[in-house]
Amino acid sequence: MYKRHVPEPIPEENTEVWSCTNNDCNGWMRTGFTFNGEPSCPLCNSSMTQEIRMLPILNAAGSSFPGARS
């Protein structure tokens, strides 16, 4: 009788991030959102290293995702 609404998948891409080197901390941040060349972890103040993660695409304010419906 009723169909379940299946949500559209969120587009993802490989994204450069800074990741905390402390094994007990899960802190990370996107490279584009840092203020320092080599940031320290905001959660535990440990050093951070760059890595690549598959993350949802962030879009600029007022623009839409590629292929998004209007």
URVEN-V182993 format. One record per residue. N is the residue number from 1. RES is the residue in one small letter. OMEGA is omega in radians with two decimals (999 if undefined). Layout:
[[N & RES & OMEGA] [N & RES & OMEGA]]
//
This chain:
[[1 & m & 3.11] [2 & y & 3.09] [3 & k & 3.07] [4 & r & 3.09] [5 & h & 3.10] [6 & v & -3.11] [7 & p & 3.11] [8 & e & 3.11] [9 & p & 3.12] [10 & i & -3.13] [11 & p & -3.14] [12 & e & 3.08] [13 & e & 3.04] [14 & n & -3.03] [15 & t & 3.06] [16 & e & 3.13] [17 & v & 2.94] [18 & w & -3.10] [19 & s & -3.12] [20 & c & 3.14] [21 & t & 3.13] [22 & n & -3.10] [23 & n & -3.14] [24 & d & -3.09] [25 & c & 3.11] [26 & n & -3.07] [27 & g & 3.04] [28 & w & 3.07] [29 & m & 3.09] [30 & r & -3.12] [31 & t & -3.12] [32 & g & -3.10] [33 & f & 3.12] [34 & t & 3.13] [35 & f & -3.10] [36 & n & 3.08] [37 & g & 3.07] [38 & e & -3.05] [39 & p & 2.96] [40 & s & -3.08] [41 & c & 3.14] [42 & p & -3.11] [43 & l & -3.06] [44 & c & 3.14] [45 & n & 3.05] [46 & s & 3.09] [47 & s & -3.12] [48 & m & 3.09] [49 & t & 3.12] [50 & q & 3.05] [51 & e & 3.14] [52 & i & 3.08] [53 & r & 3.04] [54 & m & -3.07] [55 & l & 3.05] [56 & p & 3.13] [57 & i & 3.03] [58 & l & 3.13] [59 & n & 3.10] [60 & a & -3.13] [61 & a & 3.08] [62 & g & 3.10] [63 & s & -3.10] [64 & s & 3.11] [65 & f & 3.06] [66 & p & 3.12] [67 & g & 3.13] [68 & a & 3.11] [69 & r & 3.11] [70 & s & 999]]
//
